Amino acid sequence: MKRKQVAPFGSWKSPITTDDVFVKFVGIGGIQQEGNELYWGESRPDGRTVLVRRMPDGRIEDITPLTYNVRTRVHEYGGGDYLVADGVVYFANFSDQHLYRQVPGAEPWRVTKVDGMRYADFIMDRDRSRLISVREDHTTDAVQVVNSLVAINCDGNNEQVLVVGNDFYSTPRLSPDGKQLAWLTWNHPNMPWDGTELWVCNVRPDGSLSSHTLVAGGITESIFQPKWSPDGILYFVSDRTGWWNIYRWKNGSIEQLHSMNAEFGEPQWIMGMSTYVFTSAEQLICAYTQNGQYYLAAIDTNSLEFKILDIPYTAIFELHAKDAQVYLVGGSATEPATLIQLRLSTGQIDVLRRVREITIDRSYFSIGQDIEFPTDGGLTAHGFFYPPTNRDFTGPGNERPPLLVMSHGGPTGATISVLRYSIQYWTTRGFAVLDVNYGGSTGYGRAYRERLKGQWGIVDVADCSNGARYLVEQGLADGNRLAITGGSAGGYTTLCALTFHDTFKAGASYFGISDLEAMARDTHKFESRYLDGLVGPYPERRDIYLARSPIHHIEQLACPMIILQGLDDPIVPPNQAQMMYDALLTRKLPVAYLTFPGEQHGFLKAENNKRALESELYFYSQVFKFKPHETIEAIRIENL
């Protein structure tokens, strides 16, 4: 075996470039099937989402032309962007948000007529030749956005409002006979993971609705993914026990299929999510997560027998099924997200599409270790620890590696154990990484999720700080070279950690929130009351907003920072990043500020993501005094 070269941490030669992270990569989502053809959306390095089709012979081809981008802006985060029905594709186009109809091979034709409308989560009502969809009406202004469920004639000649009056709607689903419609709805200040309602009504022959019935849910019960079984029984996921478990509504009564301290649902940030599917009226296939790891199981809908299926994936998303074949996106600590077909009769797994091809020897990869560490209040928090790993290099014996703590967005989200080059980029260069599922993250039950109620900027920051200190105490990281990075809500956690605590010595904020008050006033409808639960009602508790906004406490900040911001961000306005940068300049603290025209909340273009990641590495190299192996374009760092 080749002897490893001893070199300072951070300076190791890595086989993973920013091209590997962002260019040689596609995102996969929204699996659908039409006949023997499989469809999905594929996000490309140029920032465009393309609808693709896999033919029975295995050929994969693009459906949507180059001038179209399949992406809705409903709730700003989108999802549920398209539908395939009867050989026709219907999709939302990003640039104008209109709904288009396309026969594969032909030019798309615009269905909707009025500018300022957004559509998502489509289903086909075949009996009446119409689509049913969530609609977001932006024809007035951002404050007066109106959400509803609508029916759209397939020829575009008529658009009818079916349900309106509440703040939000999602997941319209027709029964197999077309006679009943189910949907979810909720109102401010709730987010969908706080409390939603599941409604069902009858659909008259003329398409109008009658006999509205509240099935389940309320302000303290989160319902997720209503779905009709092939024999016309309504199933759904509820967290009424403290865990998102699967239930069904049968003969007017609600029945739990399987009680388990596990999550069979997800936070509904986007439309069209799927964690369970039917292969028949007698069998349901479901994905669930427990202690940060995903599993796949089968439930017999008659006997309610629960059986775990043996598959080599610890992260499972986007379930779809046809007969005895299940399609899903799965990944693990050693495999990136992959579109696969599982044949239930034999257990055979066929790989249909990878988000990336693995051309790098796996001996370079760091395997995430699930850790639980002590935190404030006598509690514990969770995360995945990735030690620095490179088959060609090792660090000096008397040196501990720098640690990069990653704080995920949301904050009601979660990080998962799946091979991500965005982490391996750091570990192959000699960084240790801690990817934290702080209190407030999903995947650990409602009580863990609600740790952040009224405590955003406190619990998340404490968990990130305590995780870093835990690794230092274990001898796994250098306490003098601790950095924290995060985007959006993770950017806010980063800014709070650097402002109100002294654990970290540097940080990177990607489109992070520095001013909670500004966010409460300026952000879009979906999240406009999100902070009521995370911080407190505004403006009644303006004092808390000011107390927890880093921009108002810049005098407490005493370490270097790099700020990265998209200039078209509707969720975290760019003026927040500018305000933070100006304050750091005034404080004469080392700071770098990079802006990206055309980017919104989360960078989509590969060249911008590459520039951001390289700049972050360059910034740490200057602050922690190591020399990267590769040549990186320098960035301007003020006050260094």
Protein Blocks (a to p, Z undefined) as FASTA:
>chain_A
ZZdddddehiaccfbdfklmmmmpccdehiacehjbccdddddfkopacdddddfkopac
dfbdfkbccddfehhlggjibcceehiacdddfklopacdddehiacddfbfbghiaceh
iaddfknopaddddddfklbmklpccddddddfklpaccdfbghifbdchiacdfkopac
cddddddfbdfkloccdddddddfkopaehiacfbgcjkbccehiaddfkopacdddfkl
opacddddeehiacdfbgcdddfbdcdfbghiafbdcfbfkbccddddeehiacdddddf
klopacddddfbfbdehiacehjbccdddddfkbccddddddfknopacdfbdfbdcfbd
fklpccddddddddehhiacdddddddddfkbccdfkbccdddddddehjlccddddddf
klmmmmmnopacdddddehiahiajklmmmmgopghklmmmmmmmmmmmmmmnopacfkl
ccdddehjlmmmmmmmmmmpckbgbdcdehiafblklmmmmmcfklmmmmmmmnoccfkl
mmmmmmmmmklmmmmpccdcdddddfkbcklgfklmmmmmmmmmmnopacdddddehiae
hifbfklmmmmmmmmmmmmmmmnopacfbdcdddddehZZ
